């Protein structure tokens, strides 16, 4: 199937992936009580929006785990701002 590379289930690069994808990967997707960010030391900020674009939270990244226990289930849009200026965006599903 084709998911644009954001769902994590394709098993092959989408062609749109670049070094930013390797620098800061967010998983698992779908998630429950927490998210993990690979290479958190390269990340400045993690931002989460609902599907309507409303800011849910913005957090400076000081560790590789983000607590998501209080979030209701649903679809979210994330943005990761890296210390080198790159920005990564994607979709996440909370079960």
Phi and psi in radians as a Rosetta constraint file:
Dihedral C 1 N 2 CA 2 C 2 CIRCULARHARMONIC -1.989 0.35
Dihedral N 2 CA 2 C 2 N 3 CIRCULARHARMONIC 2.139 0.35
Dihedral C 2 N 3 CA 3 C 3 CIRCULARHARMONIC -2.156 0.35
Dihedral N 3 CA 3 C 3 N 4 CIRCULARHARMONIC 0.075 0.35
Dihedral C 3 N 4 CA 4 C 4 CIRCULARHARMONIC 1.380 0.35
Dihedral N 4 CA 4 C 4 N 5 CIRCULARHARMONIC 0.117 0.35
Dihedral C 4 N 5 CA 5 C 5 CIRCULARHARMONIC 1.566 0.35
Dihedral N 5 CA 5 C 5 N 6 CIRCULARHARMONIC -0.164 0.35
Dihedral C 5 N 6 CA 6 C 6 CIRCULARHARMONIC -1.523 0.35
Dihedral N 6 CA 6 C 6 N 7 CIRCULARHARMONIC -0.312 0.35
Dihedral C 6 N 7 CA 7 C 7 CIRCULARHARMONIC -1.438 0.35
Dihedral N 7 CA 7 C 7 N 8 CIRCULARHARMONIC -0.328 0.35
Dihedral C 7 N 8 CA 8 C 8 CIRCULARHARMONIC 1.416 0.35
Dihedral N 8 CA 8 C 8 N 9 CIRCULARHARMONIC -0.037 0.35
Dihedral C 8 N 9 CA 9 C 9 CIRCULARHARMONIC -1.810 0.35
Dihedral N 9 CA 9 C 9 N 10 CIRCULARHARMONIC 0.033 0.35
Dihedral C 9 N 10 CA 10 C 10 CIRCULARHARMONIC -1.345 0.35
Dihedral N 10 CA 10 C 10 N 11 CIRCULARHARMONIC -0.632 0.35
Dihedral C 10 N 11 CA 11 C 11 CIRCULARHARMONIC 1.385 0.35
Dihedral N 11 CA 11 C 11 N 12 CIRCULARHARMONIC -0.038 0.35
Dihedral C 11 N 12 CA 12 C 12 CIRCULARHARMONIC -2.452 0.35
Dihedral N 12 CA 12 C 12 N 13 CIRCULARHARMONIC 2.580 0.35
Dihedral C 12 N 13 CA 13 C 13 CIRCULARHARMONIC -1.057 0.35
Dihedral N 13 CA 13 C 13 N 14 CIRCULARHARMONIC 2.562 0.35
Dihedral C 13 N 14 CA 14 C 14 CIRCULARHARMONIC -1.506 0.35
Dihedral N 14 CA 14 C 14 N 15 CIRCULARHARMONIC -0.109 0.35
Dihedral C 14 N 15 CA 15 C 15 CIRCULARHARMONIC 1.570 0.35
Dihedral N 15 CA 15 C 15 N 16 CIRCULARHARMONIC -0.416 0.35
Dihedral C 15 N 16 CA 16 C 16 CIRCULARHARMONIC -1.570 0.35
Dihedral N 16 CA 16 C 16 N 17 CIRCULARHARMONIC -0.191 0.35
Dihedral C 16 N 17 CA 17 C 17 CIRCULARHARMONIC -1.262 0.35
Dihedral N 17 CA 17 C 17 N 18 CIRCULARHARMONIC 2.563 0.35
Dihedral C 17 N 18 CA 18 C 18 CIRCULARHARMONIC -2.478 0.35
Dihedral N 18 CA 18 C 18 N 19 CIRCULARHARMONIC -2.841 0.35
Dihedral C 18 N 19 CA 19 C 19 CIRCULARHARMONIC -1.075 0.35
Dihedral N 19 CA 19 C 19 N 20 CIRCULARHARMONIC -0.552 0.35
Dihedral C 19 N 20 CA 20 C 20 CIRCULARHARMONIC -1.048 0.35
Dihedral N 20 CA 20 C 20 N 21 CIRCULARHARMONIC -0.667 0.35
Dihedral C 20 N 21 CA 21 C 21 CIRCULARHARMONIC -1.022 0.35
Dihedral N 21 CA 21 C 21 N 22 CIRCULARHARMONIC -0.712 0.35
Dihedral C 21 N 22 CA 22 C 22 CIRCULARHARMONIC -1.307 0.35
Dihedral N 22 CA 22 C 22 N 23 CIRCULARHARMONIC -0.525 0.35
Dihedral C 22 N 23 CA 23 C 23 CIRCULARHARMONIC -1.212 0.35
Dihedral N 23 CA 23 C 23 N 24 CIRCULARHARMONIC -0.678 0.35
Dihedral C 23 N 24 CA 24 C 24 CIRCULARHARMONIC -2.509 0.35
Dihedral N 24 CA 24 C 24 N 25 CIRCULARHARMONIC 1.614 0.35
Dihedral C 24 N 25 CA 25 C 25 CIRCULARHARMONIC -1.755 0.35
Dihedral N 25 CA 25 C 25 N 26 CIRCULARHARMONIC 2.353 0.35
Dihedral C 25 N 26 CA 26 C 26 CIRCULARHARMONIC -1.880 0.35
Dihedral N 26 CA 26 C 26 N 27 CIRCULARHARMONIC 2.296 0.35
Dihedral C 26 N 27 CA 27 C 27 CIRCULARHARMONIC -2.728 0.35
Dihedral N 27 CA 27 C 27 N 28 CIRCULARHARMONIC 2.891 0.35
Dihedral C 27 N 28 CA 28 C 28 CIRCULARHARMONIC -1.351 0.35
Dihedral N 28 CA 28 C 28 N 29 CIRCULARHARMONIC 2.884 0.35
Dihedral C 28 N 29 CA 29 C 29 CIRCULARHARMONIC -2.469 0.35
Dihedral N 29 CA 29 C 29 N 30 CIRCULARHARMONIC 1.887 0.35
Dihedral C 29 N 30 CA 30 C 30 CIRCULARHARMONIC -1.283 0.35
Dihedral N 30 CA 30 C 30 N 31 CIRCULARHARMONIC 2.798 0.35
Dihedral C 30 N 31 CA 31 C 31 CIRCULARHARMONIC -2.124 0.35
Dihedral N 31 CA 31 C 31 N 32 CIRCULARHARMONIC 2.936 0.35
Dihedral C 31 N 32 CA 32 C 32 CIRCULARHARMONIC -2.146 0.35
Dihedral N 32 CA 32 C 32 N 33 CIRCULARHARMONIC -1.446 0.35
Dihedral C 32 N 33 CA 33 C 33 CIRCULARHARMONIC -1.770 0.35
Dihedral N 33 CA 33 C 33 N 34 CIRCULARHARMONIC -0.162 0.35
Dihedral C 33 N 34 CA 34 C 34 CIRCULARHARMONIC -2.789 0.35
Dihedral N 34 CA 34 C 34 N 35 CIRCULARHARMONIC 2.762 0.35
Dihedral C 34 N 35 CA 35 C 35 CIRCULARHARMONIC -2.094 0.35
Dihedral N 35 CA 35 C 35 N 36 CIRCULARHARMONIC 2.588 0.35
Dihedral C 35 N 36 CA 36 C 36 CIRCULARHARMONIC -2.032 0.35
Dihedral N 36 CA 36 C 36 N 37 CIRCULARHARMONIC 2.407 0.35
Dihedral C 36 N 37 CA 37 C 37 CIRCULARHARMONIC -1.997 0.35
Dihedral N 37 CA 37 C 37 N 38 CIRCULARHARMONIC 2.076 0.35
Dihedral C 37 N 38 CA 38 C 38 CIRCULARHARMONIC -1.182 0.35
Dihedral N 38 CA 38 C 38 N 39 CIRCULARHARMONIC 2.521 0.35
Dihedral C 38 N 39 CA 39 C 39 CIRCULARHARMONIC 0.988 0.35
Dihedral N 39 CA 39 C 39 N 40 CIRCULARHARMONIC 0.794 0.35
Dihedral C 39 N 40 CA 40 C 40 CIRCULARHARMONIC -1.003 0.35
Dihedral N 40 CA 40 C 40 N 41 CIRCULARHARMONIC -0.439 0.35
Dihedral C 40 N 41 CA 41 C 41 CIRCULARHARMONIC -1.143 0.35
Dihedral N 41 CA 41 C 41 N 42 CIRCULARHARMONIC -0.309 0.35
Dihedral C 41 N 42 CA 42 C 42 CIRCULARHARMONIC -1.609 0.35
Dihedral N 42 CA 42 C 42 N 43 CIRCULARHARMONIC -0.128 0.35
Dihedral C 42 N 43 CA 43 C 43 CIRCULARHARMONIC -1.720 0.35
Dihedral N 43 CA 43 C 43 N 44 CIRCULARHARMONIC 2.348 0.35
Dihedral C 43 N 44 CA 44 C 44 CIRCULARHARMONIC -1.597 0.35
Dihedral N 44 CA 44 C 44 N 45 CIRCULARHARMONIC -0.802 0.35
Dihedral C 44 N 45 CA 45 C 45 CIRCULARHARMONIC -2.599 0.35
Dihedral N 45 CA 45 C 45 N 46 CIRCULARHARMONIC 2.505 0.35
Dihedral C 45 N 46 CA 46 C 46 CIRCULARHARMONIC -2.035 0.35
Dihedral N 46 CA 46 C 46 N 47 CIRCULARHARMONIC 2.201 0.35
Dihedral C 46 N 47 CA 47 C 47 CIRCULARHARMONIC -2.168 0.35
Dihedral N 47 CA 47 C 47 N 48 CIRCULARHARMONIC 2.411 0.35
Dihedral C 47 N 48 CA 48 C 48 CIRCULARHARMONIC -2.223 0.35
Dihedral N 48 CA 48 C 48 N 49 CIRCULARHARMONIC 2.300 0.35
Dihedral C 48 N 49 CA 49 C 49 CIRCULARHARMONIC -2.118 0.35
Dihedral N 49 CA 49 C 49 N 50 CIRCULARHARMONIC 2.701 0.35
Dihedral C 49 N 50 CA 50 C 50 CIRCULARHARMONIC -1.430 0.35
Dihedral N 50 CA 50 C 50 N 51 CIRCULARHARMONIC 3.131 0.35
Dihedral C 50 N 51 CA 51 C 51 CIRCULARHARMONIC -1.190 0.35
Dihedral N 51 CA 51 C 51 N 52 CIRCULARHARMONIC -0.231 0.35
Dihedral C 51 N 52 CA 52 C 52 CIRCULARHARMONIC -1.634 0.35
Dihedral N 52 CA 52 C 52 N 53 CIRCULARHARMONIC 0.014 0.35
Dihedral C 52 N 53 CA 53 C 53 CIRCULARHARMONIC 1.548 0.35
Dihedral N 53 CA 53 C 53 N 54 CIRCULARHARMONIC 0.107 0.35
Dihedral C 53 N 54 CA 54 C 54 CIRCULARHARMONIC -1.341 0.35
Dihedral N 54 CA 54 C 54 N 55 CIRCULARHARMONIC 2.308 0.35
Dihedral C 54 N 55 CA 55 C 55 CIRCULARHARMONIC -1.142 0.35
Dihedral N 55 CA 55 C 55 N 56 CIRCULARHARMONIC 2.163 0.35
Dihedral C 55 N 56 CA 56 C 56 CIRCULARHARMONIC -1.631 0.35
Dihedral N 56 CA 56 C 56 N 57 CIRCULARHARMONIC -0.871 0.35
Dihedral C 56 N 57 CA 57 C 57 CIRCULARHARMONIC -2.847 0.35
Dihedral N 57 CA 57 C 57 N 58 CIRCULARHARMONIC 2.763 0.35
Dihedral C 57 N 58 CA 58 C 58 CIRCULARHARMONIC -2.328 0.35
Dihedral N 58 CA 58 C 58 N 59 CIRCULARHARMONIC 2.260 0.35
Dihedral C 58 N 59 CA 59 C 59 CIRCULARHARMONIC -2.440 0.35
Dihedral N 59 CA 59 C 59 N 60 CIRCULARHARMONIC 2.268 0.35
Dihedral C 59 N 60 CA 60 C 60 CIRCULARHARMONIC -1.151 0.35
Dihedral N 60 CA 60 C 60 N 61 CIRCULARHARMONIC 2.398 0.35
Dihedral C 60 N 61 CA 61 C 61 CIRCULARHARMONIC -1.626 0.35
Dihedral N 61 CA 61 C 61 N 62 CIRCULARHARMONIC 2.008 0.35
Dihedral C 61 N 62 CA 62 C 62 CIRCULARHARMONIC -2.057 0.35
Dihedral N 62 CA 62 C 62 N 63 CIRCULARHARMONIC -0.159 0.35
Dihedral C 62 N 63 CA 63 C 63 CIRCULARHARMONIC -2.566 0.35
Dihedral N 63 CA 63 C 63 N 64 CIRCULARHARMONIC 2.988 0.35
Dihedral C 63 N 64 CA 64 C 64 CIRCULARHARMONIC -1.555 0.35
Dihedral N 64 CA 64 C 64 N 65 CIRCULARHARMONIC 0.008 0.35
Dihedral C 64 N 65 CA 65 C 65 CIRCULARHARMONIC -2.057 0.35
Dihedral N 65 CA 65 C 65 N 66 CIRCULARHARMONIC 2.369 0.35
Dihedral C 65 N 66 CA 66 C 66 CIRCULARHARMONIC -2.065 0.35
Dihedral N 66 CA 66 C 66 N 67 CIRCULARHARMONIC 2.182 0.35
Dihedral C 66 N 67 CA 67 C 67 CIRCULARHARMONIC -1.337 0.35
Dihedral N 67 CA 67 C 67 N 68 CIRCULARHARMONIC 2.196 0.35
Dihedral C 67 N 68 CA 68 C 68 CIRCULARHARMONIC -2.151 0.35
Dihedral N 68 CA 68 C 68 N 69 CIRCULARHARMONIC 0.320 0.35
Dihedral C 68 N 69 CA 69 C 69 CIRCULARHARMONIC -1.001 0.35
Dihedral N 69 CA 69 C 69 N 70 CIRCULARHARMONIC -0.641 0.35
Dihedral C 69 N 70 CA 70 C 70 CIRCULARHARMONIC -1.462 0.35
Dihedral N 70 CA 70 C 70 N 71 CIRCULARHARMONIC -0.113 0.35
Dihedral C 70 N 71 CA 71 C 71 CIRCULARHARMONIC -1.347 0.35
Dihedral N 71 CA 71 C 71 N 72 CIRCULARHARMONIC 2.378 0.35
Dihedral C 71 N 72 CA 72 C 72 CIRCULARHARMONIC -1.247 0.35
Dihedral N 72 CA 72 C 72 N 73 CIRCULARHARMONIC 2.763 0.35
Dihedral C 72 N 73 CA 73 C 73 CIRCULARHARMONIC -1.109 0.35
Dihedral N 73 CA 73 C 73 N 74 CIRCULARHARMONIC 2.604 0.35
Dihedral C 73 N 74 CA 74 C 74 CIRCULARHARMONIC 2.602 0.35
Dihedral N 74 CA 74 C 74 N 75 CIRCULARHARMONIC -2.968 0.35
Dihedral C 74 N 75 CA 75 C 75 CIRCULARHARMONIC -1.690 0.35
Dihedral N 75 CA 75 C 75 N 76 CIRCULARHARMONIC 2.379 0.35
Dihedral C 75 N 76 CA 76 C 76 CIRCULARHARMONIC -2.290 0.35
Dihedral N 76 CA 76 C 76 N 77 CIRCULARHARMONIC 2.674 0.35
Dihedral C 76 N 77 CA 77 C 77 CIRCULARHARMONIC -1.897 0.35
Dihedral N 77 CA 77 C 77 N 78 CIRCULARHARMONIC 2.259 0.35
Dihedral C 77 N 78 CA 78 C 78 CIRCULARHARMONIC -1.979 0.35
Dihedral N 78 CA 78 C 78 N 79 CIRCULARHARMONIC 2.742 0.35
Dihedral C 78 N 79 CA 79 C 79 CIRCULARHARMONIC -2.396 0.35
Dihedral N 79 CA 79 C 79 N 80 CIRCULARHARMONIC 2.249 0.35
Dihedral C 79 N 80 CA 80 C 80 CIRCULARHARMONIC -1.996 0.35
Dihedral N 80 CA 80 C 80 N 81 CIRCULARHARMONIC 2.142 0.35
Dihedral C 80 N 81 CA 81 C 81 CIRCULARHARMONIC -1.781 0.35
Dihedral N 81 CA 81 C 81 N 82 CIRCULARHARMONIC 2.054 0.35
Dihedral C 81 N 82 CA 82 C 82 CIRCULARHARMONIC -1.527 0.35
Dihedral N 82 CA 82 C 82 N 83 CIRCULARHARMONIC 2.720 0.35
Dihedral C 82 N 83 CA 83 C 83 CIRCULARHARMONIC -1.104 0.35
Dihedral N 83 CA 83 C 83 N 84 CIRCULARHARMONIC -0.424 0.35
Dihedral C 83 N 84 CA 84 C 84 CIRCULARHARMONIC -1.507 0.35
Dihedral N 84 CA 84 C 84 N 85 CIRCULARHARMONIC 0.059 0.35
Dihedral C 84 N 85 CA 85 C 85 CIRCULARHARMONIC 1.748 0.35
Dihedral N 85 CA 85 C 85 N 86 CIRCULARHARMONIC -0.282 0.35
Dihedral C 85 N 86 CA 86 C 86 CIRCULARHARMONIC -1.179 0.35
Dihedral N 86 CA 86 C 86 N 87 CIRCULARHARMONIC 2.663 0.35
Dihedral C 86 N 87 CA 87 C 87 CIRCULARHARMONIC -2.242 0.35
Dihedral N 87 CA 87 C 87 N 88 CIRCULARHARMONIC 2.331 0.35
Dihedral C 87 N 88 CA 88 C 88 CIRCULARHARMONIC -2.066 0.35
Dihedral N 88 CA 88 C 88 N 89 CIRCULARHARMONIC 2.363 0.35
Dihedral C 88 N 89 CA 89 C 89 CIRCULARHARMONIC -2.212 0.35
Dihedral N 89 CA 89 C 89 N 90 CIRCULARHARMONIC 2.667 0.35
Dihedral C 89 N 90 CA 90 C 90 CIRCULARHARMONIC -2.992 0.35
Dihedral N 90 CA 90 C 90 N 91 CIRCULARHARMONIC -3.057 0.35
Dihedral C 90 N 91 CA 91 C 91 CIRCULARHARMONIC -2.063 0.35
Dihedral N 91 CA 91 C 91 N 92 CIRCULARHARMONIC 2.519 0.35
Dihedral C 91 N 92 CA 92 C 92 CIRCULARHARMONIC -2.336 0.35
Dihedral N 92 CA 92 C 92 N 93 CIRCULARHARMONIC 2.620 0.35
Dihedral C 92 N 93 CA 93 C 93 CIRCULARHARMONIC -2.095 0.35
Dihedral N 93 CA 93 C 93 N 94 CIRCULARHARMONIC 2.230 0.35
Dihedral C 93 N 94 CA 94 C 94 CIRCULARHARMONIC -1.728 0.35
Dihedral N 94 CA 94 C 94 N 95 CIRCULARHARMONIC 2.248 0.35
